[in-house]
């Protein structure tokens, strides 16, 4: 386990170097991008290793797996890390998700947003959410179509109990990172329009895009949050 931790620490250091280089190439100041460890199927030892290496934002794709990981991390101060739900959330799992996650990053419908709003309002808590945009309009993926995103954002922004902090998007997969650029550029432009329309300091501060194979392109196009798994841990295990 110790050698694995050293490997993850080295991977984190390399990621930071690549992120800073991409920021400089695009004229952005350093320090403006948060690394999120995508921990789907990862062991608790792997998760602890990224926390020990300084990554404090974790992304989970499944509610039950996230609850299990959270239980296994119970000895850590809950304020020492943030847990984001980055998968496709069914409304019947919304209540459990709100119990575990600091942010729900995959809101893509009025129904889900209204369900989350009702649950948070009833609990007296405010929860951060992000809209997921289906950049390639791929039927097998979640996310609102780009053309409908601004209208949904306007509605979510006004719902009680929710703070709309930004947008998340996944480019259609292509092994060539450069193929993601037009999709990320489009999402960045959409993000800028929404931020101008909703200048509240708490809103639209996160642009979550870019994964292990194309995060440098995403950073060059304005990402403030990147989701990396294989670049930290190696190939994903089959669950």
C-alpha positions as YAML, in Angstrom:
chain: A
units: angstrom
residues:
- id: 1
  name: UNK
  ca: [0.00, 0.00, 0.00]
- id: 2
  name: UNK
  ca: [2.85, 2.38, 0.76]
- id: 3
  name: UNK
  ca: [4.41, 1.94, -2.67]
- id: 4
  name: UNK
  ca: [1.02, 2.51, -4.26]
- id: 5
  name: UNK
  ca: [0.68, 5.75, -2.28]
- id: 6
  name: UNK
  ca: [4.05, 6.91, -3.55]
- id: 7
  name: UNK
  ca: [2.91, 6.14, -7.11]
- id: 8
  name: UNK
  ca: [-0.27, 8.16, -6.67]
- id: 9
  name: UNK
  ca: [1.67, 11.06, -5.14]
- id: 10
  name: UNK
  ca: [3.95, 11.09, -8.20]
- id: 11
  name: UNK
  ca: [0.92, 10.95, -10.51]
- id: 12
  name: UNK
  ca: [-0.68, 13.89, -8.68]
- id: 13
  name: UNK
  ca: [2.51, 15.93, -9.00]
- id: 14
  name: UNK
  ca: [2.71, 15.21, -12.74]
- id: 15
  name: UNK
  ca: [-0.94, 16.14, -13.20]
- id: 16
  name: UNK
  ca: [-0.42, 19.46, -11.46]
- id: 17
  name: UNK
  ca: [2.56, 20.18, -13.71]
- id: 18
  name: UNK
  ca: [0.56, 19.41, -16.86]
- id: 19
  name: UNK
  ca: [-2.41, 21.46, -15.66]
- id: 20
  name: UNK
  ca: [-0.22, 24.47, -14.90]
- id: 21
  name: UNK
  ca: [1.49, 24.19, -18.29]
- id: 22
  name: UNK
  ca: [-1.89, 24.07, -20.05]
- id: 23
  name: UNK
  ca: [-3.05, 27.09, -18.04]
- id: 24
  name: UNK
  ca: [0.02, 29.08, -19.04]
- id: 25
  name: UNK
  ca: [-0.40, 28.14, -22.72]
- id: 26
  name: UNK
  ca: [-3.88, 29.66, -22.67]
- id: 27
  name: UNK
  ca: [-2.87, 32.75, -20.74]
- id: 28
  name: UNK
  ca: [-4.57, 31.71, -17.52]
- id: 29
  name: UNK
  ca: [-2.97, 32.30, -14.13]
- id: 30
  name: UNK
  ca: [-1.80, 29.19, -12.26]
- id: 31
  name: UNK
  ca: [-3.89, 27.69, -9.49]
- id: 32
  name: UNK
  ca: [-7.27, 28.06, -11.15]
- id: 33
  name: UNK
  ca: [-8.04, 24.37, -11.74]
- id: 34
  name: UNK
  ca: [-9.20, 21.80, -9.20]
- id: 35
  name: UNK
  ca: [-8.34, 18.12, -9.67]
- id: 36
  name: UNK
  ca: [-11.21, 15.76, -8.94]
- id: 37
  name: UNK
  ca: [-10.36, 12.08, -8.43]
- id: 38
  name: UNK
  ca: [-12.97, 9.93, -10.19]
- id: 39
  name: UNK
  ca: [-13.14, 6.96, -7.84]
- id: 40
  name: UNK
  ca: [-15.64, 4.61, -9.46]
- id: 41
  name: UNK
  ca: [-14.64, 0.98, -8.65]
- id: 42
  name: UNK
  ca: [-11.59, 2.17, -6.67]
- id: 43
  name: UNK
  ca: [-10.63, 0.64, -3.35]
- id: 44
  name: UNK
  ca: [-10.64, 2.59, -0.11]
- id: 45
  name: UNK
  ca: [-6.84, 2.28, -0.04]
- id: 46
  name: UNK
  ca: [-6.64, 4.00, -3.43]
- id: 47
  name: UNK
  ca: [-9.01, 6.73, -2.28]
- id: 48
  name: UNK
  ca: [-6.98, 7.30, 0.89]
- id: 49
  name: UNK
  ca: [-3.83, 7.55, -1.22]
- id: 50
  name: UNK
  ca: [-5.21, 10.44, -3.31]
- id: 51
  name: UNK
  ca: [-6.43, 12.23, -0.20]
- id: 52
  name: UNK
  ca: [-2.98, 11.83, 1.33]
- id: 53
  name: UNK
  ca: [-1.47, 13.21, -1.90]
- id: 54
  name: UNK
  ca: [-3.47, 16.41, -1.51]
- id: 55
  name: UNK
  ca: [-6.53, 15.86, -3.71]
- id: 56
  name: UNK
  ca: [-9.58, 16.74, -1.64]
- id: 57
  name: UNK
  ca: [-12.36, 16.49, -4.24]
- id: 58
  name: UNK
  ca: [-13.77, 13.05, -5.08]
- id: 59
  name: UNK
  ca: [-16.22, 12.17, -7.84]
- id: 60
  name: UNK
  ca: [-18.59, 9.22, -7.55]
- id: 61
  name: UNK
  ca: [-20.73, 7.71, -10.32]
- id: 62
  name: UNK
  ca: [-22.96, 5.52, -8.17]
- id: 63
  name: UNK
  ca: [-24.96, 6.47, -5.10]
- id: 64
  name: UNK
  ca: [-24.54, 3.18, -3.25]
- id: 65
  name: UNK
  ca: [-20.81, 2.99, -3.92]
- id: 66
  name: UNK
  ca: [-20.45, 6.57, -2.74]
- id: 67
  name: UNK
  ca: [-22.30, 5.77, 0.48]
- id: 68
  name: UNK
  ca: [-20.04, 2.76, 1.02]
- id: 69
  name: UNK
  ca: [-16.89, 4.82, 0.46]
- id: 70
  name: UNK
  ca: [-18.19, 7.51, 2.79]
- id: 71
  name: UNK
  ca: [-18.80, 4.95, 5.52]
- id: 72
  name: UNK
  ca: [-15.25, 3.64, 5.13]
- id: 73
  name: UNK
  ca: [-13.89, 7.19, 5.39]
- id: 74
  name: UNK
  ca: [-15.81, 7.87, 8.59]
- id: 75
  name: UNK
  ca: [-12.60, 8.31, 10.62]
- id: 76
  name: UNK
  ca: [-11.66, 11.37, 8.55]
- id: 77
  name: UNK
  ca: [-13.14, 14.81, 9.31]
- id: 78
  name: UNK
  ca: [-16.01, 15.27, 6.88]
- id: 79
  name: UNK
  ca: [-14.78, 18.79, 6.19]
- id: 80
  name: UNK
  ca: [-11.44, 17.45, 4.91]
- id: 81
  name: UNK
  ca: [-12.82, 16.39, 1.52]
- id: 82
  name: UNK
  ca: [-15.70, 17.08, -0.87]
- id: 83
  name: UNK
  ca: [-17.81, 14.40, -2.49]
- id: 84
  name: UNK
  ca: [-19.43, 15.12, -5.88]
- id: 85
  name: UNK
  ca: [-21.96, 12.91, -7.63]
- id: 86
  name: UNK
  ca: [-20.97, 12.87, -11.31]
- id: 87
  name: UNK
  ca: [-23.15, 10.04, -12.60]
- id: 88
  name: UNK
  ca: [-26.68, 9.89, -13.91]
- id: 89
  name: UNK
  ca: [-28.99, 10.31, -10.92]
- id: 90
  name: UNK
  ca: [-32.43, 8.71, -10.85]
- id: 91
  name: UNK
  ca: [-35.05, 10.66, -8.94]
- id: 92
  name: UNK
  ca: [-35.79, 7.69, -6.66]
- id: 93
  name: UNK
  ca: [-32.20, 7.85, -5.40]
- id: 94
  name: UNK
  ca: [-32.14, 11.61, -4.91]
- id: 95
  name: UNK
  ca: [-32.81, 11.50, -1.17]
- id: 96
  name: UNK
  ca: [-29.91, 9.13, -0.50]
- id: 97
  name: UNK
  ca: [-27.65, 11.15, -2.78]
- id: 98
  name: UNK
  ca: [-28.38, 14.33, -0.87]
- id: 99
  name: UNK
  ca: [-27.46, 12.61, 2.36]
- id: 100
  name: UNK
  ca: [-23.98, 11.78, 1.07]
- id: 101
  name: UNK
  ca: [-22.85, 14.27, -1.53]
- id: 102
  name: UNK
  ca: [-21.73, 17.88, -1.26]
- id: 103
  name: UNK
  ca: [-22.65, 18.54, -4.87]
- id: 104
  name: UNK
  ca: [-24.89, 16.86, -7.43]
- id: 105
  name: UNK
  ca: [-23.16, 17.57, -10.74]
- id: 106
  name: UNK
  ca: [-25.48, 15.74, -13.15]
- id: 107
  name: UNK
  ca: [-28.77, 17.68, -13.05]
- id: 108
  name: UNK
  ca: [-30.29, 17.38, -16.51]
- id: 109
  name: UNK
  ca: [-34.06, 17.76, -16.18]
- id: 110
  name: UNK
  ca: [-36.78, 19.81, -14.53]
- id: 111
  name: UNK
  ca: [-38.03, 16.72, -12.74]
- id: 112
  name: UNK
  ca: [-34.71, 15.93, -11.09]
- id: 113
  name: UNK
  ca: [-34.09, 19.57, -10.19]
- id: 114
  name: UNK
  ca: [-37.54, 19.93, -8.65]
- id: 115
  name: UNK
  ca: [-37.11, 16.69, -6.69]
- id: 116
  name: UNK
  ca: [-33.77, 17.86, -5.29]
- id: 117
  name: UNK
  ca: [-35.25, 21.25, -4.46]
- id: 118
  name: UNK
  ca: [-38.19, 19.75, -2.57]
- id: 119
  name: UNK
  ca: [-35.93, 17.44, -0.59]
- id: 120
  name: UNK
  ca: [-33.44, 20.13, 0.35]
- id: 121
  name: UNK
  ca: [-36.15, 22.61, 1.25]
- id: 122
  name: UNK
  ca: [-37.79, 20.04, 3.53]
- id: 123
  name: UNK
  ca: [-34.47, 19.36, 5.27]
- id: 124
  name: UNK
  ca: [-33.64, 23.03, 5.70]
- id: 125
  name: UNK
  ca: [-30.32, 22.59, 3.92]
- id: 126
  name: UNK
  ca: [-28.98, 24.16, 0.74]
- id: 127
  name: UNK
  ca: [-27.22, 21.88, -1.73]
- id: 128
  name: UNK
  ca: [-24.87, 22.74, -4.57]
- id: 129
  name: UNK
  ca: [-25.79, 21.42, -8.02]
- id: 130
  name: UNK
  ca: [-24.40, 21.62, -11.52]
- id: 131
  name: UNK
  ca: [-26.09, 21.11, -14.86]
- id: 132
  name: UNK
  ca: [-24.79, 18.33, -17.07]
- id: 133
  name: UNK
  ca: [-24.76, 19.21, -20.76]
- id: 134
  name: UNK
  ca: [-24.77, 16.43, -23.34]
- id: 135
  name: UNK
  ca: [-22.14, 17.97, -25.59]
- id: 136
  name: UNK
  ca: [-22.37, 15.44, -28.40]
- id: 137
  name: UNK
  ca: [-26.14, 14.94, -27.99]
- id: 138
  name: UNK
  ca: [-25.47, 11.21, -27.56]
- id: 139
  name: UNK
  ca: [-28.62, 9.26, -26.74]
- id: 140
  name: UNK
  ca: [-26.81, 6.77, -24.48]
- id: 141
  name: UNK
  ca: [-25.52, 9.53, -22.20]
- id: 142
  name: UNK
  ca: [-27.21, 11.76, -19.67]
- id: 143
  name: UNK
  ca: [-27.26, 15.53, -19.88]
- id: 144
  name: UNK
  ca: [-29.47, 18.27, -21.24]
- id: 145
  name: UNK
  ca: [-29.13, 19.18, -24.91]
- id: 146
  name: UNK
  ca: [-26.99, 22.30, -25.35]
- id: 147
  name: UNK
  ca: [-29.85, 24.24, -26.92]
- id: 148
  name: UNK
  ca: [-32.08, 23.65, -23.88]
- id: 149
  name: UNK
  ca: [-29.45, 24.25, -21.22]
- id: 150
  name: UNK
  ca: [-29.95, 27.98, -20.69]
- id: 151
  name: UNK
  ca: [-33.68, 27.62, -20.10]
- id: 152
  name: UNK
  ca: [-33.08, 24.81, -17.60]
- id: 153
  name: UNK
  ca: [-30.41, 26.88, -15.87]
- id: 154
  name: UNK
  ca: [-32.85, 29.77, -15.47]
- id: 155
  name: UNK
  ca: [-35.37, 27.45, -13.82]
- id: 156
  name: UNK
  ca: [-32.86, 25.71, -11.54]
- id: 157
  name: UNK
  ca: [-31.34, 29.03, -10.51]
- id: 158
  name: UNK
  ca: [-34.70, 30.07, -9.05]
- id: 159
  name: UNK
  ca: [-35.48, 26.85, -7.20]
- id: 160
  name: UNK
  ca: [-35.27, 27.05, -3.40]
- id: 161
  name: UNK
  ca: [-32.71, 24.90, -1.61]
- id: 162
  name: UNK
  ca: [-30.31, 24.72, -4.56]
- id: 163
  name: UNK
  ca: [-27.21, 26.72, -5.49]
- id: 164
  name: UNK
  ca: [-26.39, 26.36, -9.17]
- id: 165
  name: UNK
  ca: [-22.60, 26.42, -9.22]
- id: 166
  name: UNK
  ca: [-21.83, 25.62, -12.86]
- id: 167
  name: UNK
  ca: [-21.81, 23.20, -15.75]
- id: 168
  name: UNK
  ca: [-20.43, 19.72, -16.34]
- id: 169
  name: UNK
  ca: [-19.84, 18.20, -19.75]
- id: 170
  name: UNK
  ca: [-18.27, 15.10, -21.28]
- id: 171
  name: UNK
  ca: [-16.99, 15.24, -24.83]
- id: 172
  name: UNK
  ca: [-17.80, 12.30, -27.13]
- id: 173
  name: UNK
  ca: [-14.88, 9.91, -26.72]
- id: 174
  name: UNK
  ca: [-12.08, 10.11, -29.24]
- id: 175
  name: UNK
  ca: [-8.55, 8.84, -28.55]
- id: 176
  name: UNK
  ca: [-7.22, 12.09, -30.00]
- id: 177
  name: UNK
  ca: [-7.49, 14.78, -27.29]
- id: 178
  name: UNK
  ca: [-7.71, 17.55, -29.87]
- id: 179
  name: UNK
  ca: [-11.05, 16.15, -31.05]
- id: 180
  name: UNK
  ca: [-12.58, 17.33, -27.78]
- id: 181
  name: UNK
  ca: [-11.66, 20.97, -28.34]
- id: 182
  name: UNK
  ca: [-14.74, 22.18, -30.26]
- id: 183
  name: UNK
  ca: [-17.03, 20.60, -27.67]
- id: 184
  name: UNK
  ca: [-15.19, 22.16, -24.74]
- id: 185
  name: UNK
  ca: [-14.97, 25.51, -26.49]
- id: 186
  name: UNK
  ca: [-18.73, 25.43, -27.02]
- id: 187
  name: UNK
  ca: [-19.40, 24.53, -23.38]
- id: 188
  name: UNK
  ca: [-17.05, 27.29, -22.21]
- id: 189
  name: UNK
  ca: [-18.95, 29.84, -24.31]
- id: 190
  name: UNK
  ca: [-22.26, 28.59, -22.87]
- id: 191
  name: UNK
  ca: [-20.81, 28.85, -19.36]
- id: 192
  name: UNK
  ca: [-19.70, 32.44, -19.99]
- id: 193
  name: UNK
  ca: [-23.19, 33.44, -21.20]
- id: 194
  name: UNK
  ca: [-24.82, 31.86, -18.16]
- id: 195
  name: UNK
  ca: [-22.39, 33.50, -15.77]
- id: 196
  name: UNK
  ca: [-23.14, 36.92, -17.28]
- id: 197
  name: UNK
  ca: [-26.88, 36.24, -16.93]
- id: 198
  name: UNK
  ca: [-26.52, 35.15, -13.29]
- id: 199
  name: UNK
  ca: [-23.82, 37.31, -11.68]
- id: 200
  name: UNK
  ca: [-24.46, 36.05, -8.14]
- id: 201
  name: UNK
  ca: [-20.97, 35.27, -6.70]
- id: 202
  name: UNK
  ca: [-22.09, 31.79, -5.62]
- id: 203
  name: UNK
  ca: [-23.38, 30.81, -9.05]
- id: 204
  name: UNK
  ca: [-21.52, 29.59, -12.12]
- id: 205
  name: UNK
  ca: [-18.07, 29.36, -10.61]
- id: 206
  name: UNK
  ca: [-17.31, 25.80, -11.80]
- id: 207
  name: UNK
  ca: [-16.79, 24.58, -15.35]
- id: 208
  name: UNK
  ca: [-16.26, 20.83, -15.03]
- id: 209
  name: UNK
  ca: [-14.89, 19.27, -18.19]
- id: 210
  name: UNK
  ca: [-11.94, 17.16, -19.20]
- id: 211
  name: UNK
  ca: [-10.92, 13.65, -18.24]
- id: 212
  name: UNK
  ca: [-7.67, 11.69, -18.10]
- id: 213
  name: UNK
  ca: [-7.07, 11.62, -21.86]
- id: 214
  name: UNK
  ca: [-8.07, 15.19, -22.77]
- id: 215
  name: UNK
  ca: [-7.90, 17.37, -19.65]
- id: 216
  name: UNK
  ca: [-5.14, 19.58, -21.04]
- id: 217
  name: UNK
  ca: [-7.40, 20.63, -23.92]
- id: 218
  name: UNK
  ca: [-10.19, 21.26, -21.41]
- id: 219
  name: UNK
  ca: [-7.93, 23.46, -19.29]
- id: 220
  name: UNK
  ca: [-6.86, 25.41, -22.37]
- id: 221
  name: UNK
  ca: [-10.56, 26.03, -23.08]
- id: 222
  name: UNK
  ca: [-11.37, 27.25, -19.57]
- id: 223
  name: UNK
  ca: [-12.08, 24.26, -17.32]
- id: 224
  name: UNK
  ca: [-11.94, 25.00, -13.61]
- id: 225
  name: UNK
  ca: [-12.54, 21.40, -12.53]
- id: 226
  name: UNK
  ca: [-11.19, 18.27, -14.24]
- id: 227
  name: UNK
  ca: [-12.19, 14.68, -13.49]
- id: 228
  name: UNK
  ca: [-9.31, 12.22, -13.60]
- id: 229
  name: UNK
  ca: [-9.29, 8.52, -12.78]
- id: 230
  name: UNK
  ca: [-6.95, 6.47, -14.95]
- id: 231
  name: UNK
  ca: [-4.32, 9.23, -14.91]
- id: 232
  name: UNK
  ca: [-4.17, 8.71, -11.13]
- id: 233
  name: UNK
  ca: [-4.81, 5.02, -10.64]
- id: 234
  name: UNK
  ca: [-4.22, 3.28, -13.94]
- id: 235
  name: UNK
  ca: [-6.87, 1.30, -15.86]
- id: 236
  name: UNK
  ca: [-10.24, 0.96, -14.17]
- id: 237
  name: UNK
  ca: [-11.22, -2.37, -12.68]
- id: 238
  name: UNK
  ca: [-14.33, -4.16, -13.86]
- id: 239
  name: UNK
  ca: [-16.90, -3.78, -11.07]
...
